[in-house]
């Protein structure tokens, strides 16, 4: 007789992060809510991650890939083998608190209108300081982490709707992921969660912030620097090209262009820094390649089920 499917699947993409992955998996083993499976998608690590997981965590399902597909495609691979009706994406550089997963599931149960649930993500060594209380998206086309660097206090202790969940620790209903086609693999890493949040909101799926679902995060432990600067620079523009409705862009294009110009100007001032040059390169590639998304944009906009008034209300 086949084993019944778990309610949730926790999917962890990994690339050469064994020293971080062990504490993450140990924390998952201490979860008070137990109806879940864990899937590690190893993107061709050279640090023995896949072998160590098989040896030390036999309860964990491991998908060992022969090449690095990137975060977005790695998540999609994990989703494809997941059995749960709730699909939870978790960074390998996080340490969930014992009640984390149960609180995420409870938030989805309380909010059937929500297609996803965002965790309270705090700085690993300073747990009173927020990294994300859900994601914001500005009318200027810039995504932000809600509450970043602020002390955890009102209003961040309240369950509420947010634009989306930070991909470091976020739960999605399976039907939402399936309907939207998962993450866009071309993003590789960074802003793929913002792109998915846009598509979900356009299709009528909201996101709920669950403040009692707490995860400690080692910031940029498996990314950052020039890598992050390039992909954020490029993918921020790709998110606009794919998702931002023309009707709203007609209203807010001065703010959108102004934000990109400010970023470019600051990078030019810091030209000697490798990260600044990478950000400029990413912006340039984004500007030169945005037309590649016109067909995808038309398909995304055809799924739209909400009006401009609602979208204006959720933009920061």
HUJO-V960848 format. One record per residue. N is the residue number from 1. RES is the residue in three letters. OMEGA is omega in radians with two decimals (* if undefined). BURIAL is # if it has 9 or more other C-alpha atoms within 8 Angstrom, else .. Layout:
n=N res=RES omega=OMEGA burial=BURIAL
n=N res=RES omega=OMEGA burial=BURIAL
This chain:
n=1 res=UNK omega=-3.08 burial=.
n=2 res=UNK omega=3.10 burial=.
n=3 res=UNK omega=-3.14 burial=.
n=4 res=UNK omega=-3.13 burial=.
n=5 res=UNK omega=3.07 burial=.
n=6 res=UNK omega=3.09 burial=#
n=7 res=UNK omega=-3.05 burial=#
n=8 res=UNK omega=3.01 burial=#
n=9 res=UNK omega=3.09 burial=#
n=10 res=UNK omega=-3.02 burial=#
n=11 res=UNK omega=-3.07 burial=#
n=12 res=UNK omega=2.99 burial=#
n=13 res=UNK omega=-3.07 burial=#
n=14 res=UNK omega=3.01 burial=#
n=15 res=UNK omega=3.12 burial=#
n=16 res=UNK omega=-3.09 burial=#
n=17 res=UNK omega=-3.04 burial=#
n=18 res=UNK omega=-3.12 burial=#
n=19 res=UNK omega=3.07 burial=.
n=20 res=UNK omega=-3.06 burial=#
n=21 res=UNK omega=-3.13 burial=#
n=22 res=UNK omega=3.11 burial=.
n=23 res=UNK omega=3.11 burial=#
n=24 res=UNK omega=3.14 burial=#
n=25 res=UNK omega=3.09 burial=.
n=26 res=UNK omega=3.13 burial=.
n=27 res=UNK omega=3.09 burial=#
n=28 res=UNK omega=3.11 burial=#
n=29 res=UNK omega=-3.13 burial=.
n=30 res=UNK omega=-3.13 burial=.
n=31 res=UNK omega=-3.13 burial=#
n=32 res=UNK omega=3.07 burial=.
n=33 res=UNK omega=-2.85 burial=.
n=34 res=UNK omega=-3.01 burial=.
n=35 res=UNK omega=-3.11 burial=.
n=36 res=UNK omega=3.00 burial=#
n=37 res=UNK omega=3.11 burial=#
n=38 res=UNK omega=3.11 burial=#
n=39 res=UNK omega=3.03 burial=#
n=40 res=UNK omega=3.06 burial=#
n=41 res=UNK omega=-3.09 burial=#
n=42 res=UNK omega=-3.08 burial=#
n=43 res=UNK omega=3.05 burial=#
n=44 res=UNK omega=3.10 burial=#
n=45 res=UNK omega=3.08 burial=#
n=46 res=UNK omega=-3.10 burial=.
n=47 res=UNK omega=3.11 burial=.
n=48 res=UNK omega=-3.08 burial=#
n=49 res=UNK omega=-3.06 burial=#
n=50 res=UNK omega=-3.12 burial=#
n=51 res=UNK omega=-3.13 burial=.
n=52 res=UNK omega=3.12 burial=#
n=53 res=UNK omega=3.12 burial=#
n=54 res=UNK omega=-3.06 burial=#
n=55 res=UNK omega=-2.98 burial=.
n=56 res=UNK omega=-3.08 burial=.
n=57 res=UNK omega=-3.06 burial=.
n=58 res=UNK omega=3.12 burial=.
n=59 res=UNK omega=-3.10 burial=.
n=60 res=UNK omega=3.05 burial=#
n=61 res=UNK omega=-3.07 burial=#
n=62 res=UNK omega=3.03 burial=#
n=63 res=UNK omega=-3.08 burial=#
n=64 res=UNK omega=-3.11 burial=#
n=65 res=UNK omega=-3.11 burial=#
n=66 res=UNK omega=3.10 burial=.
n=67 res=UNK omega=-3.13 burial=.
n=68 res=UNK omega=-3.13 burial=#
n=69 res=UNK omega=-3.05 burial=#
n=70 res=UNK omega=-3.05 burial=#
n=71 res=UNK omega=-3.03 burial=#
n=72 res=UNK omega=-3.13 burial=#
n=73 res=UNK omega=3.09 burial=#
n=74 res=UNK omega=3.07 burial=#
n=75 res=UNK omega=3.14 burial=#
n=76 res=UNK omega=3.10 burial=#
n=77 res=UNK omega=3.10 burial=#
n=78 res=UNK omega=3.11 burial=#
n=79 res=UNK omega=-3.09 burial=#
n=80 res=UNK omega=-3.13 burial=.
n=81 res=UNK omega=-3.11 burial=.
n=82 res=UNK omega=-3.14 burial=#
n=83 res=UNK omega=-3.04 burial=#
n=84 res=UNK omega=3.04 burial=#
n=85 res=UNK omega=3.01 burial=#
n=86 res=UNK omega=-3.08 burial=#
n=87 res=UNK omega=-3.01 burial=#
n=88 res=UNK omega=3.09 burial=#
n=89 res=UNK omega=-3.07 burial=#
n=90 res=UNK omega=3.06 burial=#
n=91 res=UNK omega=3.11 burial=#
n=92 res=UNK omega=3.14 burial=#
n=93 res=UNK omega=3.10 burial=#
n=94 res=UNK omega=3.05 burial=#
n=95 res=UNK omega=-3.13 burial=#
n=96 res=UNK omega=2.99 burial=#
n=97 res=UNK omega=-3.03 burial=#
n=98 res=UNK omega=-3.11 burial=#
n=99 res=UNK omega=-3.02 burial=#
n=100 res=UNK omega=-3.01 burial=#
n=101 res=UNK omega=3.10 burial=#
n=102 res=UNK omega=3.12 burial=#
n=103 res=UNK omega=3.08 burial=#
n=104 res=UNK omega=-3.14 burial=#
n=105 res=UNK omega=3.14 burial=#
n=106 res=UNK omega=3.12 burial=.
n=107 res=UNK omega=3.09 burial=#
n=108 res=UNK omega=3.13 burial=#
n=109 res=UNK omega=3.12 burial=.
n=110 res=UNK omega=-3.04 burial=.
n=111 res=UNK omega=-3.12 burial=.
n=112 res=UNK omega=3.11 burial=.
n=113 res=UNK omega=-3.09 burial=.
n=114 res=UNK omega=3.07 burial=#
n=115 res=UNK omega=-3.12 burial=#
n=116 res=UNK omega=3.11 burial=#
n=117 res=UNK omega=-3.10 burial=#
n=118 res=UNK omega=3.10 burial=#
n=119 res=UNK omega=2.86 burial=#
n=120 res=UNK omega=-3.10 burial=#
n=121 res=UNK omega=-3.08 burial=#
n=122 res=UNK omega=3.10 burial=#
n=123 res=UNK omega=-2.99 burial=#
n=124 res=UNK omega=-3.07 burial=#
n=125 res=UNK omega=3.11 burial=.
n=126 res=UNK omega=-2.97 burial=.
n=127 res=UNK omega=3.05 burial=#
n=128 res=UNK omega=-3.10 burial=.
n=129 res=UNK omega=-3.10 burial=#
n=130 res=UNK omega=2.85 burial=#
n=131 res=UNK omega=3.11 burial=#
n=132 res=UNK omega=2.95 burial=#
n=133 res=UNK omega=-2.99 burial=#
n=134 res=UNK omega=3.14 burial=#
n=135 res=UNK omega=2.99 burial=#
n=136 res=UNK omega=2.99 burial=#
n=137 res=UNK omega=-3.06 burial=#
n=138 res=UNK omega=3.02 burial=#
n=139 res=UNK omega=3.11 burial=#
n=140 res=UNK omega=3.07 burial=#
n=141 res=UNK omega=-3.12 burial=#
n=142 res=UNK omega=3.06 burial=#
n=143 res=UNK omega=3.14 burial=#
n=144 res=UNK omega=3.01 burial=.
n=145 res=UNK omega=-3.12 burial=#
n=146 res=UNK omega=3.09 burial=#
n=147 res=UNK omega=-3.04 burial=#
n=148 res=UNK omega=3.13 burial=#
n=149 res=UNK omega=3.09 burial=.
n=150 res=UNK omega=3.07 burial=.
n=151 res=UNK omega=3.10 burial=.
n=152 res=UNK omega=-3.07 burial=#
n=153 res=UNK omega=3.07 burial=.
n=154 res=UNK omega=0.11 burial=.
n=155 res=UNK omega=-3.00 burial=.
n=156 res=UNK omega=3.07 burial=#
n=157 res=UNK omega=-3.08 burial=#
n=158 res=UNK omega=3.02 burial=.
n=159 res=UNK omega=-3.05 burial=#
n=160 res=UNK omega=3.05 burial=.
n=161 res=UNK omega=3.07 burial=.
n=162 res=UNK omega=-3.12 burial=#
n=163 res=UNK omega=-3.14 burial=#
n=164 res=UNK omega=3.13 burial=#
n=165 res=UNK omega=3.05 burial=#
n=166 res=UNK omega=-3.07 burial=#
n=167 res=UNK omega=3.11 burial=#
n=168 res=UNK omega=-3.13 burial=.
n=169 res=UNK omega=-3.06 burial=#
n=170 res=UNK omega=3.14 burial=#
n=171 res=UNK omega=3.09 burial=#
n=172 res=UNK omega=2.94 burial=#
n=173 res=UNK omega=-3.11 burial=#
n=174 res=UNK omega=-3.08 burial=#
n=175 res=UNK omega=3.11 burial=.
n=176 res=UNK omega=3.12 burial=#
n=177 res=UNK omega=-3.12 burial=#
n=178 res=UNK omega=-3.13 burial=.
n=179 res=UNK omega=-3.08 burial=.
n=180 res=UNK omega=3.10 burial=#
n=181 res=UNK omega=3.09 burial=.
n=182 res=UNK omega=3.12 burial=#
n=183 res=UNK omega=3.08 burial=#
n=184 res=UNK omega=-3.05 burial=#
n=185 res=UNK omega=-3.09 burial=.
n=186 res=UNK omega=3.10 burial=.
n=187 res=UNK omega=-3.13 burial=#
n=188 res=UNK omega=3.07 burial=#
n=189 res=UNK omega=-3.12 burial=#
n=190 res=UNK omega=3.10 burial=#
n=191 res=UNK omega=3.07 burial=#
n=192 res=UNK omega=3.09 burial=#
n=193 res=UNK omega=3.10 burial=#
n=194 res=UNK omega=3.09 burial=#
n=195 res=UNK omega=3.13 burial=#
n=196 res=UNK omega=3.10 burial=#
n=197 res=UNK omega=3.08 burial=#
n=198 res=UNK omega=-3.10 burial=#
n=199 res=UNK omega=3.10 burial=#
n=200 res=UNK omega=-3.14 burial=#
n=201 res=UNK omega=3.11 burial=#
n=202 res=UNK omega=-3.13 burial=#
n=203 res=UNK omega=3.06 burial=#
n=204 res=UNK omega=3.11 burial=#
n=205 res=UNK omega=3.12 burial=#
n=206 res=UNK omega=3.07 burial=#
n=207 res=UNK omega=3.12 burial=#
n=208 res=UNK omega=3.06 burial=#
n=209 res=UNK omega=-3.10 burial=#
n=210 res=UNK omega=-3.01 burial=#
n=211 res=UNK omega=-3.13 burial=#
n=212 res=UNK omega=3.06 burial=#
n=213 res=UNK omega=-2.91 burial=#
n=214 res=UNK omega=3.09 burial=#
n=215 res=UNK omega=3.02 burial=#
n=216 res=UNK omega=-2.99 burial=#
n=217 res=UNK omega=2.93 burial=#
n=218 res=UNK omega=-2.99 burial=#
n=219 res=UNK omega=3.04 burial=.
n=220 res=UNK omega=-3.14 burial=.
n=221 res=UNK omega=3.12 burial=.
n=222 res=UNK omega=3.11 burial=.
n=223 res=UNK omega=3.10 burial=.
n=224 res=UNK omega=3.12 burial=#
n=225 res=UNK omega=-3.09 burial=.
n=226 res=UNK omega=3.13 burial=#
n=227 res=UNK omega=-3.14 burial=#
n=228 res=UNK omega=-3.09 burial=#
n=229 res=UNK omega=3.13 burial=#
n=230 res=UNK omega=-3.05 burial=#
n=231 res=UNK omega=3.08 burial=#
n=232 res=UNK omega=3.11 burial=#
n=233 res=UNK omega=-3.14 burial=#
n=234 res=UNK omega=-2.98 burial=#
n=235 res=UNK omega=3.04 burial=#
n=236 res=UNK omega=3.11 burial=#
n=237 res=UNK omega=3.11 burial=#
n=238 res=UNK omega=3.10 burial=#
n=239 res=UNK omega=3.11 burial=#
n=240 res=UNK omega=-3.08 burial=#
n=241 res=UNK omega=-3.07 burial=#
n=242 res=UNK omega=-2.85 burial=#
n=243 res=UNK omega=-2.99 burial=#
n=244 res=UNK omega=-3.06 burial=#
n=245 res=UNK omega=3.14 burial=.
n=246 res=UNK omega=-3.10 burial=.
n=247 res=UNK omega=3.11 burial=.
n=248 res=UNK omega=3.10 burial=#
n=249 res=UNK omega=3.10 burial=#
n=250 res=UNK omega=3.12 burial=.
n=251 res=UNK omega=-2.91 burial=.
n=252 res=UNK omega=-3.09 burial=#
n=253 res=UNK omega=3.09 burial=#
n=254 res=UNK omega=3.12 burial=.
n=255 res=UNK omega=3.14 burial=#
n=256 res=UNK omega=3.12 burial=#
n=257 res=UNK omega=3.14 burial=#
n=258 res=UNK omega=3.14 burial=#
n=259 res=UNK omega=3.12 burial=#
n=260 res=UNK omega=3.12 burial=.
n=261 res=UNK omega=3.12 burial=.
n=262 res=UNK omega=3.11 burial=.
n=263 res=UNK omega=-3.14 burial=.
n=264 res=UNK omega=-3.13 burial=#
n=265 res=UNK omega=3.11 burial=.
n=266 res=UNK omega=3.12 burial=.
n=267 res=UNK omega=3.11 burial=#
n=268 res=UNK omega=3.11 burial=#
n=269 res=UNK omega=3.14 burial=.
n=270 res=UNK omega=-2.97 burial=.
n=271 res=UNK omega=-3.11 burial=#
n=272 res=UNK omega=3.13 burial=.
n=273 res=UNK omega=-3.11 burial=.
n=274 res=UNK omega=-3.13 burial=.
n=275 res=UNK omega=3.12 burial=#
n=276 res=UNK omega=3.11 burial=#
n=277 res=UNK omega=3.11 burial=#
n=278 res=UNK omega=3.13 burial=#
n=279 res=UNK omega=3.11 burial=#
n=280 res=UNK omega=3.10 burial=#
n=281 res=UNK omega=3.11 burial=#
n=282 res=UNK omega=3.09 burial=#
n=283 res=UNK omega=-3.12 burial=#
n=284 res=UNK omega=3.12 burial=#
n=285 res=UNK omega=3.11 burial=#
n=286 res=UNK omega=-3.14 burial=#
n=287 res=UNK omega=-3.11 burial=#
n=288 res=UNK omega=-3.01 burial=.
n=289 res=UNK omega=-3.07 burial=.
n=290 res=UNK omega=-3.14 burial=#
n=291 res=UNK omega=3.14 burial=.
n=292 res=UNK omega=-3.06 burial=.
n=293 res=UNK omega=-3.07 burial=#
n=294 res=UNK omega=3.13 burial=#
n=295 res=UNK omega=3.11 burial=.
n=296 res=UNK omega=3.12 burial=.
n=297 res=UNK omega=3.13 burial=#
n=298 res=UNK omega=3.14 burial=.
n=299 res=UNK omega=3.13 burial=.
n=300 res=UNK omega=-3.10 burial=#
n=301 res=UNK omega=3.08 burial=#
n=302 res=UNK omega=3.11 burial=.
n=303 res=UNK omega=-3.02 burial=.
n=304 res=UNK omega=3.14 burial=#
n=305 res=UNK omega=-3.09 burial=.
n=306 res=UNK omega=-3.09 burial=#
n=307 res=UNK omega=-3.13 burial=.
n=308 res=UNK omega=-3.10 burial=.
n=309 res=UNK omega=3.12 burial=.
n=310 res=UNK omega=-3.11 burial=.
n=311 res=UNK omega=3.07 burial=#
n=312 res=UNK omega=-3.08 burial=.
n=313 res=UNK omega=-3.12 burial=.
n=314 res=UNK omega=3.09 burial=#
n=315 res=UNK omega=-3.03 burial=#
n=316 res=UNK omega=* burial=.
